[in-house]
Amino acid sequence: MKKITQLSIVILLLIFAFLPFKTVTAEAPTVVYDVPISSLHPTQAGIGKIQISYKLTEYLANDAALTASFFEDFNEDNGYIKGNYLTADTQTPKQDKNLLKTVNMREELGALVNPALGSLSVQVVIGPHKEYYAIDGHHGSNTNQLIKEMTGLGYDKINVAVIADYSDLDEKTFWQTMLAQKYMYPKAYNVATHQYETISGLKLPKQMNNQLFVNDPFRGLNYFWRSTAINKDTISVPFAEFYWGEFMSRTHEFDDLNFQTPDDYQTAFERGNAIFEKLIAGDAKYTYLFSEVVTKQYGITANQIGLQDSYSAAKLAKQQDKLDTAKAYMFSHPNLTTSNQAVFDGNTPVEPPTSEDSSTDDNTSTSNDETSSTDSADSSSSASESDTSGSDTNSSDTATSSTDSADNSSSASESDTSGSDTNASDTETSSTASDDSSSSKSQKNSSERETSSSTDAAISPAEQTHSSDKTATTQIAASTLPHTGDSPIHFWLILLGAACVITAGIKFYRLKE
């Protein structure tokens, strides 16, 4: 009887040990090249136009030529880092770094993203009708479109990273899923009410176009609060700048500003710096307010959205100079002062899926986007009005703007870290949640998974013109994304089972003797 019991235990352990365990492995996103910016659907309603104004001064030399700063940021947004990239034969030549600052690596050189280095600013989810929904890179995309419209210079196509495929979902479920996964930001700052209001998905911009977005002054000023109070490189969640905006607006210390004059931006900049300095110092009033507005609502700490350990007053003068430049440019270009307040008409909030509704396990990054027909009761919007991928030009007379993180970019990815004093290399990311995320370009902190296994499925109609290019898509190295790997429990159970078999065999043999 004892032998039978032992043998039964061994058999059960072996069966258990060798059962196929389901493991979650984050796949590298698929890179799709030369996607028309006009075919990307936004997933947020607001952008910071004061920030875009500054980037335009960096990228345009007297509105007549593109600068080295433009090419450097544009190429990095496209995944080409430090002049190191792949050629069509997948070789990696040693390149002069200055090349990065003089040409579009893709258009001029046919370059491919180097899996060892590249991370793209524009991350997208494939939604209904195989449309691309950008969950990061709103500011950069809008900026590039704006440059093209204003001057005829620059480029209206960009490389994107497809991180999830939700094309099998209906529009209602798609938007519920996007909200639940925090791939959209369903609010915008209403300057008329001085607060962030939940907006209907129907009101989200239909494409990357400057005039279709709400001008969010806090999202824009967040760029100029960097280095003194915010370190963009420590941001670990999407939409960080918008969370700061919600916090700032809830102090009610900006309610007297309508942001229609340069003086309003200057006043807001100074008040914001004073609030940040007190928050960093542990002021009870502001720490409590932050907890109520951000932490309790979103489960996010101040450190997760970039709050520095100390306030850097020494960086203030540089940021002030940048703001002065931005104000002068913005208020000399009326198309940059517009704000699409129509998004606040007839708002119906988007709601996350119930336990019965939620039907995806896929995780990715950040965003919100256009939606089309949905029940106002459910307030999940659909994207039936999405502009088709075949359109390469913006529908508006004026323009479009840039950068996560947030969070997270396709914008002038800002490499303006607290220790760097070069304006030319400021890059933004959504990141950041950025949009933008602005969770920055390395905003791969969530377990990202691209569910489309085939290249053709990942390419929308607008990209089919590039299907003859054998390198139309490629994989970013797995090292750029977190992986869980195979289950360690599986491994140890196999070892335990093997040990039990050996032990039982030895005992059985001895008893037989």
C-alpha positions in Angstrom: 0.0 0.0 0.0 2.9 2.3 0.9 4.5 1.7 -2.5 1.2 2.5 -4.3 0.8 5.7 -2.4 4.3 6.8 -3.2 3.9 5.9 -6.8 0.6 7.9 -7.0 2.2 11.0 -5.5 5.1 10.8 -8.0 2.7 10.4 -10.9 0.6 13.4 -9.8 3.6 15.6 -9.3 4.8 14.7 -12.8 1.5 15.5 -14.4 1.3 18.8 -12.5 4.9 19.7 -13.4 4.5 19.1 -17.1 1.2 20.9 -17.5 1.5 23.7 -20.1 1.5 26.9 -18.0 0.3 30.0 -19.8 3.0 32.6 -19.6 2.7 36.3 -20.6 5.5 37.5 -22.8 5.5 41.1 -24.0 6.1 41.1 -27.7 8.1 43.8 -29.3 5.9 46.3 -31.1 5.9 46.3 -34.9 7.4 49.2 -36.6 5.5 50.6 -39.6 7.3 53.1 -41.8 6.1 56.2 -43.6 2.6 56.5 -42.1 0.8 59.7 -43.1 0.4 61.9 -40.0 -3.0 62.9 -41.2 -4.2 59.3 -40.9 -3.4 59.1 -37.2 -6.4 59.6 -34.8 -5.7 61.5 -31.6 -6.6 60.0 -28.2 -6.7 63.3 -26.3 -8.4 66.6 -27.0 -5.9 69.0 -25.6 -2.3 70.1 -26.6 -0.1 72.8 -25.2 0.2 75.4 -27.9 2.7 77.6 -26.0 5.0 74.6 -26.0 4.5 74.0 -29.8 5.2 77.6 -30.4 8.6 77.3 -28.7 9.5 74.2 -30.7 8.6 76.0 -33.9 11.2 78.7 -33.1 13.8 75.9 -32.7 12.9 74.1 -35.9 12.4 77.0 -38.3 15.2 79.5 -39.2 13.2 82.7 -40.0 10.4 80.5 -41.3 12.5 79.7 -44.3 14.7 76.7 -43.5 14.7 73.7 -41.2 17.3 73.7 -38.5 19.7 71.0 -37.3 17.6 70.8 -34.2 14.6 69.8 -36.3 16.4 67.0 -38.1 17.9 65.7 -34.9 14.5 65.6 -33.1 12.6 64.3 -36.1 15.0 61.4 -36.7 15.0 60.5 -33.0 11.2 60.5 -33.0 11.4 58.1 -36.0 13.7 55.7 -34.1 17.1 56.7 -35.4 19.4 57.4 -32.5 22.9 59.0 -32.5 23.3 58.5 -36.2 23.3 54.7 -35.8 20.7 52.9 -37.9 20.1 49.9 -40.2 20.4 50.0 -44.0 18.2 48.0 -46.3 20.6 45.0 -46.1 20.2 45.1 -42.3 23.8 46.1 -41.7 24.7 48.7 -39.2 27.3 51.1 -40.5 29.3 53.6 -38.4 27.7 56.9 -39.3 28.8 60.5 -38.7 26.5 61.8 -36.0 26.2 65.1 -37.9 24.3 63.2 -40.6 21.4 63.0 -38.1 21.2 66.8 -38.2 21.1 67.4 -41.9 18.7 64.9 -43.5 15.6 62.8 -42.9 17.2 59.4 -42.3 14.2 57.5 -43.8 13.5 59.6 -46.9 17.0 60.4 -47.9 18.8 57.2 -46.8 16.1 54.6 -46.6 17.1 53.9 -43.1 15.5 51.3 -40.9 15.1 51.4 -37.1 18.0 49.8 -35.3 16.4 47.2 -32.9 19.3 47.7 -30.5 18.7 51.4 -30.1 15.5 52.7 -31.6 12.4 53.6 -29.8 9.7 55.5 -31.6 7.8 58.5 -30.2 4.5 57.7 -31.9 2.9 54.5 -30.5 -0.4 53.4 -31.9 -3.2 51.0 -31.3 -5.0 49.5 -34.3 -8.7 50.2 -33.8 -12.0 49.6 -35.7 -11.6 49.6 -39.5 -7.9 49.1 -39.1 -7.4 52.8 -38.3 -4.3 53.9 -36.3 -5.0 55.6 -32.9 -1.9 57.4 -31.6 -1.6 57.0 -27.8 1.5 59.2 -27.7 3.3 61.7 -29.9 0.5 64.2 -30.3 2.6 67.3 -29.9 5.3 66.1 -32.3 2.8 65.0 -34.9 0.9 68.3 -34.8 4.2 70.3 -35.0 5.3 68.5 -38.1 2.0 69.0 -39.8 2.0 72.6 -38.8 5.5 73.2 -40.3 4.3 71.6 -43.5 1.3 73.8 -43.7 3.0 77.0 -42.7 6.1 76.7 -44.8 5.8 73.7 -47.1 9.0 72.4 -45.4 9.4 69.2 -43.4 7.6 65.9 -43.6 4.0 64.7 -43.2 4.9 61.0 -42.7 6.4 59.3 -39.7 7.3 55.9 -38.4 5.1 54.4 -35.8 5.2 51.5 -33.3 2.1 49.3 -33.3 1.7 48.1 -29.7 -1.8 46.5 -29.8 -4.5 45.4 -32.2 -8.1 46.0 -31.1 -9.5 46.0 -34.6 -11.8 43.1 -33.7 -13.7 45.2 -31.2 -16.8 47.2 -32.0 -16.4 50.9 -31.5 -18.2 51.1 -28.2 -16.1 48.3 -26.7 -13.0 49.8 -28.3 -13.4 53.1 -26.4 -14.3 51.4 -23.2 -11.1 49.3 -23.5 -9.0 52.3 -24.3 -10.3 54.1 -21.2 -9.8 51.0 -19.0 -6.2 50.5 -20.3 -5.5 54.3 -19.8 -4.7 54.7 -23.4 -6.8 57.8 -23.7 -7.2 60.9 -21.6 -10.9 61.7 -21.6 -10.7 65.3 -20.2 -9.7 68.7 -21.4 -9.1 72.1 -19.8 -12.0 74.5 -20.3 -10.7 78.0 -20.0 -14.3 79.3 -19.6 -14.9 77.2 -16.4 -11.3 77.0 -15.3 -11.4 73.3 -14.8 -10.8 70.0 -16.5 -14.0 68.6 -17.9 -14.8 65.1 -19.1 -15.5 65.2 -22.7 -17.4 63.0 -25.1 -15.4 60.8 -27.4 -17.4 62.2 -30.2 -15.7 65.5 -29.6 -12.1 64.2 -29.9 -10.2 65.6 -32.9 -10.5 63.6 -36.0 -6.9 64.0 -37.0 -3.7 65.7 -36.1 -4.6 69.3 -36.8 -3.8 72.3 -34.7 -7.2 73.9 -34.9 -9.1 70.8 -33.9 -7.5 70.7 -30.4 -8.2 72.5 -27.2 -5.4 74.8 -26.2 -4.4 73.5 -22.7 -2.2 76.2 -21.1 -1.2 73.9 -18.2 -0.1 71.2 -20.6 2.0 73.8 -22.5 3.5 75.5 -19.4 4.5 72.1 -18.0 7.2 72.1 -20.6 8.6 75.3 -19.0 8.3 74.0 -15.5 10.7 71.2 -16.4 14.2 71.4 -14.8 13.1 73.7 -12.1 10.4 71.4 -10.6 9.8 68.5 -13.0 12.3 65.9 -14.3 10.8 64.4 -17.4 13.2 61.5 -17.3 11.6 60.2 -14.1 8.1 60.2 -15.4 6.7 56.6 -15.3 3.1 57.0 -16.3 1.2 58.4 -19.3 -0.5 61.8 -19.3 1.7 63.2 -16.6 1.4 66.8 -17.8 -2.4 66.6 -17.7 -2.4 65.3 -14.1 -0.2 68.3 -13.2 -2.7 70.5 -15.0 -5.6 69.0 -13.0 -3.7 69.7 -9.8 -2.8 73.3 -10.7 -6.4 74.1 -11.8 -7.8 72.8 -8.5 -5.7 75.3 -6.6 -8.0 77.9 -8.1 -5.0 80.3 -8.2 -5.4 80.6 -11.9 -9.1 81.3 -12.1 -8.6 85.0 -13.0 -6.6 84.1 -16.2 -8.1 83.5 -19.6 -4.8 82.9 -21.3 -5.5 85.3 -24.1 -2.4 87.4 -23.5 1.3 86.9 -23.0 0.9 88.4 -19.5 -1.5 85.6 -18.5 1.1 83.0 -19.5 3.8 84.8 -17.6 1.6 85.1 -14.5 0.7 81.4 -14.6 4.3 80.5 -15.1 5.3 82.3 -12.0 2.4 81.1 -9.9 3.1 77.5 -11.0 6.7 77.7 -10.0 5.8 79.1 -6.5 3.3 76.2 -6.1 5.8 73.6 -7.1 8.4 75.0 -4.8 6.0 74.7 -1.9 4.9 71.3 -2.9 8.4 70.0 -3.0 9.1 71.5 0.4 6.1 69.5 1.8 3.6 72.3 2.2 0.6 70.7 3.9 -2.0 72.5 1.8 -0.6 71.4 -1.5 0.4 67.9 -0.6 -3.1 67.3 0.7 -4.6 68.8 -2.5 -2.4 66.7 -4.7 -3.4 63.6 -2.8 -7.1 64.4 -3.3 -6.9 65.4 -6.9 -4.3 63.0 -8.4 -3.4 60.2 -6.0 -6.9 59.2 -4.8 -8.4 59.6 -8.3 -5.7 57.9 -10.4 -3.5 56.1 -7.8 -0.4 58.1 -9.0 2.2 59.7 -6.8 4.0 63.0 -7.5 7.3 61.2 -8.0 5.7 59.1 -10.8 4.9 62.2 -12.7 8.3 63.7 -12.4 8.3 65.9 -9.3 11.9 66.6 -8.3 13.4 66.1 -4.9 14.5 69.7 -4.8 13.4 72.9 -6.5 16.2 74.1 -8.9 15.9 77.9 -8.9 19.2 78.0 -10.9 17.3 76.7 -13.9 14.6 79.3 -13.8 16.4 81.9 -15.9 16.8 79.5 -18.8 13.2 78.4 -18.7 12.1 82.0 -18.5 14.1 82.8 -21.7 12.4 79.9 -23.5 9.0 81.0 -22.4 9.7 84.6 -23.6 10.6 83.2 -27.0 7.5 81.1 -27.1 5.2 83.9 -26.1 6.5 86.2 -28.8 6.1 83.6 -31.5 2.7 82.4 -30.4 1.1 85.8 -30.2 2.4 86.8 -33.6 0.8 83.7 -35.2 -3.0 83.8 -34.6 -3.4 80.2 -35.6 -1.5 79.2 -32.5 -3.7 81.0 -30.1 -6.9 79.2 -31.1 -8.7 76.7 -28.9 -11.5 74.4 -30.1 -14.0 75.1 -27.3 -16.6 73.2 -29.3 -15.4 69.9 -27.7 -17.1 70.9 -24.5 -20.6 71.1 -26.1 -22.9 68.2 -25.1 -20.3 66.3 -23.1 -21.1 62.7 -22.2 -18.3 60.9 -20.3 -16.8 57.7 -21.6 -17.1 54.9 -19.1 -14.8 51.9 -18.6 -16.1 48.4 -19.3 -18.0 46.4 -16.8 -16.8 42.9 -15.9 -19.1 41.5 -18.6 -17.9 44.1 -21.2 -14.2 43.9 -20.8 -12.8 41.6 -23.3 -9.1 42.2 -23.8 -6.0 41.3 -21.9 -3.7 43.5 -24.0 -1.8 46.2 -22.3 0.0 49.1 -23.9 0.6 52.7 -23.5 -1.4 55.9 -23.4 -4.1 57.7 -25.2 -7.5 58.8 -26.3 -9.0 59.4 -29.7 -11.8 60.2 -32.0 -15.0 58.3 -31.8 -18.1 58.2 -33.7 -21.5 56.9 -33.0 -22.3 55.6 -29.5 -25.0 55.6 -26.9 -25.0 58.8 -24.9 -25.9 56.6 -22.0 -22.8 54.6 -22.3 -20.8 57.6 -23.5 -18.3 55.4 -25.3 -17.6 57.0 -28.6 -17.0 55.4 -31.9 -14.7 56.2 -34.6 -16.9 55.8 -37.6 -16.1 59.3 -38.7 -12.4 58.6 -38.7 -10.6 60.2 -41.6 -9.4 57.5 -43.9 -5.7 56.7 -44.1 -5.5 57.8 -47.7 -5.7 61.5 -46.8 -2.3 63.1 -46.7 -3.3 66.6 -46.1 -5.0 68.3 -43.2 -8.5 69.5 -43.6 -7.9 72.8 -41.9 -6.3 76.0 -43.1 -3.9 76.3 -40.3 -2.0 73.7 -38.7 -1.1 71.0 -36.3 1.2 70.6 -33.4 3.6 68.4 -31.3 4.7 65.9 -28.5 4.3 62.1 -24.3 4.2 61.9 -22.5 3.3 62.6 -22.8 2.5 61.5 -22.0 5.1 59.6 -23.7 6.2 62.5 -28.8 6.6 62.3 -32.5 7.2 65.8 -31.3 10.4 67.5 -30.8 11.5 65.0 -28.3 12.8 67.1 -25.6 16.2 66.1 -24.3 16.1 69.1 -22.0 17.1 67.3 -18.8 17.7 69.2 -15.7 21.5 69.0 -16.3 21.4 70.0 -20.0 21.5 73.6 -21.2 21.2 73.1 -24.9 17.8 74.2 -26.2 18.4 72.5 -29.6 18.1 69.0 -28.2 15.0 69.4 -26.1 12.7 66.5 -27.0 9.4 65.6 -25.6 7.6 62.4 -25.0 4.5 61.6 -24.0 5.0 60.5 -22.4 5.5 61.3 -20.5 2.1 60.4 -20.7 2.8 62.5 -22.4 1.0 62.6 -24.5 1.7 62.9 -24.7 2.7 60.8 -21.9 5.3 62.2 -22.3 6.1 59.2 -20.4 9.1 59.6 -22.5 10.4 57.8 -25.5 11.5 55.0 -23.3 8.0 54.8 -22.0 7.8 51.1 -22.2 7.2 50.7 -18.5 3.9 49.0 -18.9 3.7 45.4 -20.3 3.3 46.2 -24.0 2.0 43.7 -26.4 1.4 43.8 -30.1 -1.4 41.4 -30.9 -1.1 41.7 -34.7 1.1 38.8 -35.9 1.1 39.6 -39.5 2.7 42.6 -41.3 -0.2 43.1 -43.6 -2.7 43.2 -40.7 -0.6 45.9 -39.1 -0.5 48.2 -42.1 -3.5 50.4 -42.7 -4.7 51.3 -46.2 -2.5 54.4 -46.2 0.6 52.3 -45.8 -0.3 49.8 -48.5 1.6 52.0 -51.0 4.8 50.9 -49.2 3.9 47.2 -49.2 6.5 46.5 -51.9 9.2 47.5 -49.5 10.3 44.2 -48.0 11.3 46.1 -44.8 7.9 47.8 -44.4 7.8 46.5 -40.9 10.4 45.3 -38.5 10.6 44.3 -34.8 12.1 46.5 -32.1 14.4 44.4 -29.9 12.7 42.6 -27.1 15.2 44.3 -24.7 13.3 47.6 -25.2 10.2 46.1 -23.5 9.6 44.4 -20.2 9.2 40.6 -20.4 8.0 38.2 -17.8 9.5 35.2 -19.4 8.6 31.6 -18.7 7.1 30.8 -15.3 9.9 30.0 -12.7 7.3 27.8 -10.9 7.1 25.6 -14.0 10.9 25.1 -14.0 11.1 24.2 -10.4 8.2 21.8 -10.6 9.9 20.0 -13.4 13.0 19.6 -11.3 11.0 18.4 -8.3 9.2 15.9 -10.4 12.4 14.6 -11.8 13.9 14.3 -8.3 10.8 12.4 -7.1 11.0 10.0 -10.0 14.7 9.2 -9.3 14.1 8.9 -5.5 11.1 6.6 -6.0 13.0 4.5 -8.5 15.9 4.0 -6.1 13.6 3.1 -3.2 11.6 0.7 -5.3 14.8 -1.0 -6.5 16.1 -1.4 -2.9 12.8 -2.8 -1.6 12.7 -5.2 -4.5 16.2 -6.4 -3.5 
